[in-house]
């Protein structure tokens, strides 16, 4: 596949959306076609699933049902957005992907990351990112500062601690494809570190950090 797939992961409130946008803007300025997207919800069908899993009005939802909704969102998101972009050679920058499901539902909901990984990989056709940028932060400083948390953000301190530990464990298993950075440090310093790691992934060897 000709394109490049870059994912930003981490807990809530760590700055993933900001860094994804900064990277996408920089890549576009370098002349690349970039698709900036997110999960869950960046399709018409996905928006409905996002409403169900994140709206506090949903109330108590079976963790297994929640997991399958996330998996369905990923399957359709790849079908409609990610794969067509990669196939035409674009760079896809995505805010959240499979690791979020493994961290939040596998570890956070304590459903078992191994079993969930099989579901997630099937839903995504085993498509792995070329690079996952993990922005790491103590949940007390991230999700703890959100004034009006959604269903998942409001799942409790222990939930988010388990999720953070799983994110870090996933990165430790495959350091070649992960970049772990401390969140909430200088925004431009984080962006520069991300760009430095992304440059070797670009198809044009003439790309530089200029």
N, C-alpha and C positions, 0 to 999 in steps of 0.2 A: 504494500500500500504506500502511495507516494507521499501522503501528508505526514504531519507531526502532531502528536496528541499529548498535550500538557495539562496536568490536573493540579488544582490547589486543594489541599485538605487541611483539616484541623478542627478544633472545637468551635463552638459558637462565639462570636465576638472577637476573633483573632485577627481580622483584617483580610480574609481570603478574597472577598469581592474587590476590595481596593487594589490588592496586588495583581489580581487577574486582569483588571482593567488597565493598570499601568503597563503590564507586559504586553497586552494586546495593542495598546496605543503605540508602544515602542516598535513592535513588530510591523505594524501598519506603516509607520514612518520609515521603516527600512525597506518598504516596497512589497511586503508579503501580504497575501490574502489571509485574513484571520477571521475565524468564527469564534466569538466570545459567547459562551453559553453557561448553563448551570443546571444542577439537579437538586431536588426534584422540581419539575414544573415548567420547563422551557419548551413545551409543546401544548397544543390545545387540550389533548387528553391528559397530559401530565399536570396541567394546571388544576384539573379536577381532582386528581390524586393528591396533589400538594395541599389543596384545601382540606381534604379529609384527614391527612396525617398530621397537619400542623395547626389546624384551627382548634383552640381550646374548647369550642362548642361541641366538637366531636365527642369529647368525654373519654371514658374508658374504652379502649380499643384493644382487641386481642393482639398481643405482640406478634403472633404469627401472621395475622391479617395485615398488620402494619408492615411487616417485612415483605410480604408478597406485593403490597401496593408499591413499595419502593422498587422492588425488582421489576414490576411491570412498567413503572416509569422509566427505568433504565433501558429496558428492552426497546420501548417505543422511541425514546430519545436517541438511541443509537441509530435506529432504523430511519428516523425522520431527519435528524440533524447531523449527528457525528459522522456516521459512515459516508453519506454523500459528500460531505466536506473533505474528508480524508481521501476519498477516491479521486477527487479532482485536484488533489495536491495542496489543499489549504492547511494552515496551522489551526488546530482546534485548541482553545484555551477554555477549560471547563472548571467551574466552581463546584466541587464535590463530584465524587464518582463512587466506585465500589468500596473503597476504604471506609467511607462514612457509614455504609450499611453494616460492614463488619464491626466497626467500632461502636456504633449506636445500638444497633439491634443485636449483634452477636455478643458483644461484651456488656454494653449498657443494659440491655433487656435480658442479658444472661441466657440467650438462646443457643450459644455455642458458635464461635466464629468458624470452626471447621465446616460444620453443616451448612452454615449460611454462605460460606465461600463457594461451595458447590452450586448453590442456587444462583448466586450472583454471577458466577462465571458462565453458567448456562444462559442466563438472561442476556448477558453481554457478548455471547459468542466467543468468550475467552480473549476479548480485546483488552490488552494491557496498555497503560500509558507509556510513552517514551520517557516521561519524567513526571514524578509526583513531588510537588513542593509541599512539605508539611510545615505549617506555621504552628509552633508549639507554645502553649501558655497555660498557666495554672487556671483552672476553671473559675476560681474565685475572682480572678481579674478579667475573665472573658465573659462567660455567660452570666456570672454573678452581677455584672454591671448593666444587664439589659433590663430596662424599666418595665416593659410589658412582654414577658416571655411567651412564646408559642407553646404548643403541647410538648414538644421535645425539649425545648430550652428549659421548660419548667419541670423537667423530670427529676430534679433533685441532685444534690452534691455528689452522692456516691455513684449515681448513674454517670455523671460527667467525668468523675475520676477514673472509672473503669474504661470509659471511652478514650480518654487521653492515653492511658496505659496501652490500650490496643493500637492506637495510631502509632505510638512510638515503637511497639513491638513489630508492627508491619514494616516500618522503615528499617529497623535493625536487621530484618530478615533479608533485605534486598538493597543494600546501600548504593549499589551501582545505579539504581533507577529512582533514588530518592534524594532530595535535598531538604534537610531539616534545619529550620531557622527559628530563632527565638522571635516570637511575635511581639508587637507593641514596642519594638525598638525603633530607631529612625527609619521612617518610611522609605526614603530614597536609598538608604544603605541596604535594606532588604531587597528593593527592586534591582539594585546593581548586582547583588549576589545572585539573584534569579537569572538576570540577563547573562551573566558570566557562564552559568551552567547550561543555559539554553543554546548559546551560540554554536557549540559543536554539533548540536542536533539539526541545524539548518542545512538544507541541501546545497546551498551556495557556499563554497569554501572561502569566498571573498568577503563574507559577512564579517563585520567587526563590531566592536562596542562603541563606535563613534556616535 
